Amino acid sequence: LDLCGLKGTFFVEALGAAYFGEEGLREVVQALRGRGHDVQLHTHPVQRRADFRSRGEKGAPDNIADYPVEEQTGLLRDGLDALVRCGVPREELNSFRAGNFGASNDTWLAMAKAGLALSSNFNLCYLTKNCKIRWPRTENALFDTGVGVWELPISNFAERGGGYRHTQITAVSFAE
């Protein structure tokens, strides 16, 4: 991005700071912001206790959709608070991408309660996997969820033979 004079939005996982500490998160946030990039919230709830396997424990659900709205709201607020403590001004934090694209329609309600206005979670190729958002249409452009949050879906293209694939750097080849 720097070589081309472009700025990006980076959805930075923030809940892991509860286990790993905030020093590393602060370093990442400051490096991105220092280069003019935008930092927004990304969460993997299982990262709050990343050593669960070493402890012989079952991990917490990693998809935010697996939690009730109030718990989702708390997870979002915890992530936002961590990013703010690490140097992102709260007024700049307005967007959220769920780990594993594991959001639901309730996530939009939780986002509104946490003061987040832009979701980037609706992913056509994950609707049969982790994404639990249900919408009457296949959307590939910004839409109003009707609950005070806008959804900017993950860009997808239709694959030969059916289905979708998201246009993520690591998900497609140069030829595609």
VENBEL-V122554 format. One record per residue. N is the residue number from 1. RES is the residue in one letter. PHI is phi in whole degrees, 0 to 359 (NA if undefined). BURIAL is I if it has 24 or more other ideal C-beta (glycine too) atoms within 12 Angstrom, else O. D_FIRST is the distance of its C-alpha to the first C-alpha in Angstrom with 2 decimals. Layout:
n-><N:N>
res-><RES:RES>
phi-><PHI:PHI>
burial-><BURIAL:BURIAL>
d_first-><D_FIRST:D_FIRST>
This chain:
n-><1:2:3:4:5:6:7:8:9:10:11:12:13:14:15:16:17:18:19:20:21:22:23:24:25:26:27:28:29:30:31:32:33:34:35:36:37:38:39:40:41:42:43:44:45:46:47:48:49:50:51:52:53:54:55:56:57:58:59:60:61:62:63:64:65:66:67:68:69:70:71:72:73:74:75:76:77:78:79:80:81:82:83:84:85:86:87:88:89:90:91:92:93:94:95:96:97:98:99:100:101:102:103:104:105:106:107:108:109:110:111:112:113:114:115:116:117:118:119:120:121:122:123:124:125:126:127:128:129:130:131:132:133:134:135:136:137:138:139:140:141:142:143:144:145:146:147:148:149:150:151:152:153:154:155:156:157:158:159:160:161:162:163:164:165:166:167:168:169:170:171:172:173:174:175:176>
res-><L:D:L:C:G:L:K:G:T:F:F:V:E:A:L:G:A:A:Y:F:G:E:E:G:L:R:E:V:V:Q:A:L:R:G:R:G:H:D:V:Q:L:H:T:H:P:V:Q:R:R:A:D:F:R:S:R:G:E:K:G:A:P:D:N:I:A:D:Y:P:V:E:E:Q:T:G:L:L:R:D:G:L:D:A:L:V:R:C:G:V:P:R:E:E:L:N:S:F:R:A:G:N:F:G:A:S:N:D:T:W:L:A:M:A:K:A:G:L:A:L:S:S:N:F:N:L:C:Y:L:T:K:N:C:K:I:R:W:P:R:T:E:N:A:L:F:D:T:G:V:G:V:W:E:L:P:I:S:N:F:A:E:R:G:G:G:Y:R:H:T:Q:I:T:A:V:S:F:A:E>
phi-><NA:300:300:260:70:255:246:236:256:247:274:258:293:247:289:298:298:296:261:276:94:270:300:294:297:300:299:295:300:293:295:294:294:296:260:86:275:267:247:228:275:226:224:230:306:297:290:298:225:294:265:303:294:299:275:75:256:277:288:292:304:264:266:301:297:281:249:296:308:296:290:300:301:296:298:297:296:298:296:299:301:296:297:296:299:265:114:268:300:305:293:270:272:223:231:214:233:285:301:65:55:275:260:222:300:296:298:299:296:297:298:300:295:272:84:254:250:229:258:227:232:287:229:305:278:250:296:260:242:272:287:256:291:244:220:290:228:280:250:227:217:311:215:274:282:86:237:92:230:263:250:251:300:292:295:229:230:285:269:303:89:104:86:229:222:279:270:269:310:272:254:224:267:300:298:290>
burial-><O:O:O:O:O:O:O:O:I:I:I:I:I:I:I:I:I:I:I:O:O:I:O:O:I:I:O:I:I:O:O:I:I:O:O:O:O:I:I:I:I:I:I:I:I:I:I:I:O:O:O:O:O:O:O:O:O:O:O:I:I:I:I:I:I:I:I:O:I:O:I:I:I:O:I:I:I:I:I:I:I:I:I:I:O:I:I:I:O:O:O:O:I:I:I:I:I:I:I:I:I:I:I:I:I:I:I:I:I:I:I:I:I:I:I:I:I:I:I:I:I:I:I:I:I:I:I:O:O:I:I:I:I:O:I:O:O:O:I:O:O:O:O:O:I:O:O:O:I:I:I:I:I:I:O:I:O:O:O:O:O:O:O:I:O:I:O:O:O:O:O:O:O:O:O:O>
d_first-><0.00:3.78:5.47:5.31:6.09:4.81:6.28:7.25:10.75:11.76:15.39:16.81:20.20:22.66:26.13:25.89:26.26:29.91:30.46:28.01:28.19:25.79:24.84:22.07:20.80:20.94:19.00:16.08:16.27:16.56:13.64:11.29:13.26:13.53:9.88:10.52:9.44:12.31:14.54:17.11:19.98:20.28:23.62:25.53:29.09:30.25:28.07:30.53:32.88:30.75:33.80:35.98:36.67:37.77:40.09:41.51:40.42:39.09:35.53:34.97:33.73:29.95:29.60:29.91:32.07:34.71:35.56:37.69:36.13:37.26:35.76:32.46:32.57:33.29:30.42:27.99:29.59:29.47:25.73:25.20:27.57:25.77:22.40:24.38:26.18:22.93:21.73:20.31:22.63:24.56:24.29:20.51:21.11:21.99:20.46:21.30:20.52:23.36:23.18:24.22:23.93:27.43:28.13:31.26:32.66:33.97:30.46:30.07:33.28:32.10:28.85:30.99:33.24:30.40:29.02:25.92:25.61:22.78:22.91:20.45:22.94:24.87:23.98:26.41:26.16:26.97:29.97:32.31:30.58:29.33:28.52:31.82:30.93:33.67:33.30:35.68:33.12:30.15:27.38:23.95:23.36:23.68:27.26:29.54:30.98:34.00:33.82:31.61:28.29:26.08:24.56:21.27:21.84:19.53:18.99:21.52:23.23:26.88:27.71:30.62:33.56:32.48:30.11:26.44:23.19:20.03:16.88:14.96:12.76:15.62:18.36:18.25:18.39:16.92:20.39:20.47>
